[in-house]
């Protein structure tokens, strides 16, 4: 599973992997930076339902 690719597909283009072994990721959302640990694509999709990507223009 490529966490950053999955987040990018969902519109979260400003994200960085902080610790690949534990899945710790920093993601820029509409409300600011969020730090999350992801272990599956299903978990990312569930997280996406509660968060919106940062709007950049």
C-alpha positions, 0 to 999 in steps of 0.5 A, a space after each residue: 500500500 502506498 499511503 501518500 499515493 492514496 492520499 493524493 488520489 483523495 485530494 490530499 496533495 500536501 502530505 509527507 511520510 514521517 515514519 514509514 515503519 509505523 505509518 506515521 504521516 503528516 497531512 495538510 487538511 482544510 483545518 491545518 496539519 494533521 498527524 495520523 498513523 495508517 495501516 490500511 487503505 480502508 483506514 485512509 478512506 474512513 479518515 477521508 470521510 471526516 477530513 477535507 483537503 487544503 484548498 490551494 488556488 
